[in-house]
Amino acid sequence: MNTFDKLEELSNHLRKYIDNRMSYTKLVLAERVSNIFSKIFSQLIFIIFIILFLLFAGISLALFLISLTGAYYWGFMIVASIFLAIGLIVLIFRKPLFQKPVTNIILKEILNSEENEED
């Protein structure tokens, strides 16, 4: 075997290595993305149930307040005011309540995947 054949074999091995490394990177990226989306999906399902709970709790509270005040508009107006106050509080504190935790969860998932990859 001469030098040219060895260089050609080395080139072929290098090409295979690069192809394998690219395939591995694609698989790792796909795993990370699927983990992140599955966590987001499960959180969305949880949020939907919370919204439904709040909807029915609000209607129940409004009906209870109707029985206390004797007027439909007062019961629903009080509940609407409560929801408006909660909405404004969430709007004011949305960054520490939602943006930072979501960012931290995504970064934690990516960094944990990288640590597991090194092991």
C-alpha positions in Angstrom: 0.0 0.0 0.0 1.5 3.3 -1.0 1.1 6.7 0.5 -1.7 7.8 -2.0 -3.8 4.7 -1.0 -3.4 5.5 2.7 -4.4 9.1 2.1 -7.4 8.0 0.1 -8.4 5.6 2.9 -7.9 8.3 5.5 -10.0 10.6 3.4 -12.8 8.0 3.2 -12.6 7.4 7.0 -12.8 11.2 7.6 -15.8 11.5 5.3 -17.6 8.7 7.1 -16.7 10.2 10.5 -18.1 13.6 9.4 -21.3 12.0 8.1 -21.7 10.0 11.3 -21.1 13.1 13.4 -23.7 15.1 11.4 -26.2 12.3 11.8 -25.5 12.1 15.5 -26.0 15.9 15.8 -29.3 15.7 14.0 -30.5 13.0 16.3 -29.4 14.9 19.4 -31.1 18.0 18.2 -34.3 16.1 17.3 -34.3 14.6 20.8 -33.9 18.0 22.5 -36.6 19.6 20.4 -39.0 16.7 21.0 -38.4 16.9 24.8 -39.0 20.6 24.8 -42.2 20.3 22.8 -43.5 17.5 24.9 -43.0 19.6 28.0 -44.7 22.6 26.4 -47.6 20.4 25.2 -48.1 18.9 28.7 -48.0 22.4 30.2 -50.6 23.6 27.7 -52.9 20.8 28.6 -52.5 21.7 32.3 -53.2 25.4 31.5 -56.4 24.5 29.6 -57.7 22.6 32.6 -56.8 25.5 34.9 -58.7 27.9 32.5 -61.7 25.6 32.5 -61.6 25.4 36.3 -61.4 29.2 36.5 -64.3 29.6 34.1 -66.6 27.3 36.1 -65.4 28.7 39.4 -66.2 32.2 38.1 -69.7 31.3 37.0 -70.3 29.6 40.3 -69.0 32.6 42.2 -71.2 34.9 40.1 -74.3 32.8 40.8 -73.5 32.8 44.5 -73.1 36.6 44.4 -76.4 36.9 42.5 -78.1 35.2 45.4 -76.4 37.6 47.9 -77.0 40.8 45.9 -80.3 39.9 44.2 -79.1 41.3 40.8 -77.6 39.4 38.0 -75.4 42.3 36.8 -73.8 42.8 40.3 -72.8 39.2 40.6 -71.2 39.0 37.1 -69.7 42.5 37.4 -68.0 41.6 40.7 -66.5 38.4 39.2 -65.5 40.3 36.0 -63.7 42.9 38.3 -61.9 40.1 40.1 -60.8 38.6 36.8 -59.7 42.0 35.5 -57.6 42.6 38.7 -56.0 39.2 38.3 -55.4 39.9 34.6 -53.7 43.2 35.4 -51.5 41.7 38.0 -50.4 38.9 35.6 -49.8 41.6 32.9 -47.6 43.6 35.2 -45.7 40.6 36.5 -45.6 38.6 33.3 -41.8 38.6 33.0 -41.0 37.0 36.4 -44.1 34.8 36.3 -43.9 33.4 32.8 -41.0 34.5 30.6 -38.1 33.8 32.9 -39.4 30.4 34.1 -40.1 29.2 30.6 -36.7 30.4 29.4 -35.1 28.6 32.4 -36.9 25.4 31.7 -35.9 25.4 28.0 -32.2 26.2 28.8 -32.2 23.6 31.6 -33.5 21.0 29.2 -30.8 21.9 26.6 -28.0 22.0 29.1 -29.1 18.7 30.8 -29.1 17.1 27.4 -25.6 18.3 26.7 -24.4 16.9 30.1 -26.0 13.6 29.4 -24.4 13.5 26.0 -20.9 13.9 27.5 -21.4 10.9 29.9 
